[in-house]
Amino acid sequence: MNAKIAMTGAWAIAVLTLSASVFAQTAGAPNGASAAAPADSTQTATATKVNDRQLEKDVHHALGKTKHLTSIGIRVHADAGVVTLTGTVPNRAALDRAASAAKGVPGVTEVRNNLTIQHD
């Protein structure tokens, strides 16, 4: 009889230990998500940075191909599809051409045109 009680106690301890382990792995995750969620968010952040850099290159390329626009003084920054243009251009027409060229690039969701007109 004592052996049966000891065996039942051992099983109870094993079940409690296993339950505590599973709870600890999912306790910090919303809606019971696995503990792998932080790694997924890191991968997502890395992918976003890679996509942003490619988008910056694509916008630079589009600006360089735009007729009647010198893109040397234009800097491009992308953040999750939002492109910010900074720098100087010679006139209002160039400012408008730059914004239009950036908006036409696939993946651009918004253009923040912070370009200024160069005054001689």
WOFEN-V37679 format. One record per run of one state. SS is the DSSP state (a for helix, b for strand, c for the rest). FROM is the first residue (numbers start at 1). TO is the last residue. If there is no record, write none. Layout:
[[SS;FROM;TO] [SS;FROM;TO]]
This chain:
[[c;1;1] [a;2;26] [c;27;29] [a;30;32] [c;33;36] [a;37;65] [c;66;73] [b;74;79] [c;80;81] [b;82;89] [c;90;91] [a;92;103] [c;104;109] [b;110;117] [c;118;120]]
